[in-house]
Amino acid sequence: MTLPLAGIRILDLSNVLAGPFCGYQLARLGAEVIKIENPKGGDLARRLGADPAMAKNLMGLSFVAVNADKQSVAIDFKADEGKEIFLRLVETADVVLENFRPKVMERLGLGYEVLAKRNPRIVYCAISGFGQDGPWAGRPAYDQIVQGLSGVMSVTGDAESAPLRTGFPIADTIAGLTASFAIAAALVEQRQTGRGRQIDVSLLESTLAAMGWVVSNHLNGNVDPQPIGNENFTAAPSGTFATGCGPLNIAANEQKQFEALCDIVGRPELKTDPLFRERQSRKDYRVALKRELEAALAAKSAAEWETLFNAKGVPAGCVLSVPQVLNEAQITGRKFVESLNATVTGGQTMRVTRPGFRLESDYPEPLPPPSLGQHTEKWLRRLGFAEGEIEALGARGVVAFDNRPTVKETVKMPDLKARAETSST
């Protein structure tokens, strides 16, 4: 099967999560994604994750999560020779993706204007905490910081627990998805016009955009959003309810769903109760309604109620742990978790999740995440470097190779700028 982005080459300079998550989505759509990494340690995520041994070997489980199906080329941008190698790679590429602080690439002499001169078709996507301009542009930013500044933490939890961080790095993840969407759109334009484009993705703005309902209620309804725990501010009964065994999420957001719910739990009189018969009154008296429903729900377990409600069209679901949901037939049957031709500590097969979309047929099996510099030599050869030149670059620390013996003797360095003027890519 030909994947939608087959033939697209992406140079991914990004670290940790937002950029690498973006690159992973594009790689699984068929793009050739080449991680451009610092020879001294590479992506910080290589040293992150729950397995210390894997992290020590620069294959941390955080890195594994979003870097399958990519290649790794290790280049030192601080060296003129390294910059020239990168520029020659840019000439062959369609996209450059980075998540440095604003102006870092410009200070390195590798900003969008420079890259566009070498390749006018280049799509350049910069992901940063707050965008490329504005009073916060230069501030350092991680997911936790953006969750706090965006208002996410202010509406997460309840009156006692808020402000509360979400259980995963939601700002980084949303920014990565935003960037992949923008890049895909820019590639359509590139194919139509032959021109590239500069894209500015902000974690803060991506997260705020994803909070559309909450933000709209404030902008247009003058509502100050409040944390309401597991309740749904748009409807009632909609939230998490105690049962005879375990919590259960119920979302009876429509009138017919509420009425069916009342019949199923054996409380048909609630349908005509003045406090609950109208949508708005159910929201106003949600605490009283929840009390009545939980008294009835105590008769059965969450799993039993889940089956009964869904059979009658009332959305309901048990509250599962990550291990539990990964073992559900819905997930295993659709092959959401994929095994790679690699192992983790103890010899267990390395596994990753595929993206949240499916195409008309199965994906090709993804390649394992690359070791640092695994593909450096291959790409230097493709760019026309001879063996002696490659060894010289390695000896000087301009590039790094995976498991390649160090060349200790002094080797004369090639004149890369001169080669660039005379070589085709």
Buried (B, 14 or more C-beta within 10 A) or exposed (E): EEBEBEEBBBBBBBBBBBBBBBBBBBBBBBBBBBBBBBBEEBBBBBBBBEBEEBBEBBBBBBBBBBBBBBBBBBBBBEBBBBBBBBBBBBBBBBBBBBBBBBBBBEEBEBBBEBBBEBBEBBBBBBBBBBBBEEEBBEBEBBBBBBBBBBBBBBBBBEEEEBBBBBEEBBBBBBBBBBBBBBBBEBBEEBEEEEEBBBBBBBBBBBBBEBBEEBBEBEEEEEEEBEBBBEBBBEBBBBBBBBBEEBEBBBBBBBEEBBBBBBEBBEBEEBBEBEEBBEBEBBBBBBEEBBEBBBEBBEEBBBEBBBEBBEEEEBBBEBEEEEEEEBEEEEBEEEEBEBEBEBEBEEEEEBBBBBBEEEEEEEBEEBBBBBBBBBBBBEBBEEBBBEEEBBBBBBBBBBBBBBEBEEBEEEBEBBEBEEBBEEEEB
